[in-house]
Amino acid sequence: MGWENRKNPRVNFERGVSVQMMAIDGTWRRDCIMRDASDGGARLTVSGPLEGLELKEFFLLLSSTGLVYRRCRLIRLQGDEIGIEFIKHVGKKPKTRASDKAMANI
């Protein structure tokens, strides 16, 4: 599948955005440039070798402090560019507070 065959509309970053890939267990990091992104994934240009890295699941660090991140998986590899998919958390719905229930009854 080519870069143009995407499910979601993409936002292209003309100069790219500096981000980092990091292993789930924190054992490796790679500097990257995010070329484009959508709700479902992104395209990255990776600095450094990818051989031997676990790319089944990893974090994409979107801030220099690592406080903003997305859990990802590799979708495609083409030279130094990779396509990634954001893994969406499927969990419980947040609990509704009593004050929210009271407001719904008004």
C-alpha positions in Angstrom: 0.0 0.0 0.0 1.4 3.4 -1.0 1.6 6.6 1.1 -1.3 8.0 -0.9 -3.8 5.2 0.0 -4.7 6.4 3.5 -8.0 6.0 5.4 -7.9 9.4 7.2 -7.1 12.9 5.9 -3.6 14.0 6.7 -2.0 17.2 7.9 1.3 17.7 6.1 4.2 19.5 8.0 6.2 21.4 5.4 9.4 21.4 7.5 8.5 18.4 9.7 8.1 18.2 13.4 10.9 16.8 15.6 9.7 13.8 17.6 11.2 10.6 19.1 10.4 7.0 19.0 10.9 5.1 22.3 10.7 1.4 23.2 7.8 0.5 25.5 10.4 -0.6 28.1 12.6 2.5 27.5 15.6 0.5 26.2 16.0 2.5 23.0 15.1 5.9 21.4 15.4 7.2 17.9 15.1 10.9 16.7 12.5 11.3 14.0 10.9 13.9 11.8 7.1 13.7 11.6 6.2 14.5 8.0 2.4 14.2 8.2 -0.2 12.9 10.7 -3.9 12.1 11.0 -6.2 10.8 13.6 -5.1 7.3 12.9 -1.4 7.5 12.3 1.6 9.3 10.9 4.6 9.2 8.6 8.1 9.5 10.1 11.6 9.9 8.8 13.8 8.1 11.2 17.4 9.0 12.2 19.5 6.0 12.8 19.2 2.3 12.1 16.0 0.3 12.8 17.5 -3.1 12.6 17.0 -5.1 15.8 14.5 -2.8 17.3 11.1 -4.0 18.5 8.6 -2.1 16.4 5.5 -4.1 17.1 4.6 -1.5 19.7 6.5 1.6 20.8 5.8 5.2 22.0 6.0 8.3 19.8 7.1 11.1 22.1 5.6 14.3 20.8 7.1 16.7 23.4 10.7 17.2 24.5 9.8 16.2 28.1 8.0 13.0 27.0 4.8 14.1 28.7 2.8 14.0 25.4 3.0 10.7 23.6 1.0 8.1 21.6 1.3 4.4 21.7 2.1 3.1 18.1 2.8 0.2 15.9 4.7 -0.1 12.6 2.5 -0.3 9.5 5.0 0.1 6.6 8.7 0.6 6.1 10.3 2.3 3.0 13.9 3.2 3.4 14.3 5.7 6.3 10.5 6.5 6.2 8.0 4.5 8.2 4.2 4.6 8.5 2.8 4.1 11.9 -0.7 3.5 13.3 -1.8 5.0 16.6 -3.1 2.4 19.0 -6.3 3.5 20.5 -7.0 2.7 24.1 -10.1 0.6 24.5 -11.2 0.7 28.1 -13.9 1.6 30.5 -15.9 4.7 30.1 -15.1 7.3 32.8 -17.3 7.2 35.8 -20.1 9.9 35.8 -20.0 12.2 38.8 -23.2 12.6 40.9 -23.3 16.3 40.0 -23.3 15.4 36.3 -26.2 13.1 36.8 -28.1 15.8 38.7 -27.5 18.3 35.8 -28.8 15.8 33.3 -32.1 15.5 35.1 -32.8 19.3 34.9 
